[in-house]
Amino acid sequence: MIKNLLLALAALLISSCGWQLRDAQIVPENLGSLHLSAKDPHSALIRELTRSLNLYGVEVVASAADARYSVVIVDFRRTRRTSTINSSARVAEYQLNEDVDFLIVSADGSQLIPLSTASVERVYEFNEQDVLSSDNEERLVKNAMREEIVRQILNRLRLLPPEAEPLSNDQAAAAQTVQTLQ
């Protein structure tokens, strides 16, 4: 009994930190086709999301009419601010924030997952003696942040109801609670 409880607790801790087995299915297998809608359909976020969905066997279609579901990117915000300064009153670290507001709708336009926000915050060191290296580090950090945003969106796809019916008020509240805990 105690052994099973410890195993369950270990599994919960491992899964809550984002660890998973290779090839573990992040998105539901029966997801079908999906349409991505954004102000800029050629943005790096949409390209990364499309690549990830294709990796998991989800067909990304060009038209919402041809899709079973649509992920609608409502807003994308990226900020960069000084995090710390050095003894010379110059920037030592920058803080980067990315927030993406999105919702998931069915083919008939009904909202399945309420408006959600995927957000990431990272800090990186800035070396004024090696600006090129610092710029490269910022680019790498931004790429990692985009991958994290995509992972958060893919995780929300797991909350889609199996029958593709709109969420009831109780289900929407539970989904929002899960989002808050992530």
HELIX and SHEET records of a PDB file:
HELIX    1   1 ILE A    2  SER A   16  1                                  15    
HELIX    2   2 ALA A   44  LEU A   55  1                                  12    
HELIX    3   3 ALA A   64  ASP A   66  5                                   3    
HELIX    4   4 VAL A  131  LEU A  157  1                                  27    
HELIX    5   5 ASN A  169  LEU A  181  1                                  13    
SHEET    1   A 5 GLU A  59  VAL A  61  0                                        
SHEET    2   A 5 SER A  33  SER A  37  1                                        
SHEET    3   A 5 TYR A  69  ILE A  85  1                                        
SHEET    4   A 5 VAL A  91  SER A 106 -1                                        
SHEET    5   A 5 GLN A 111  GLU A 125 -1                                        
END                                                                             
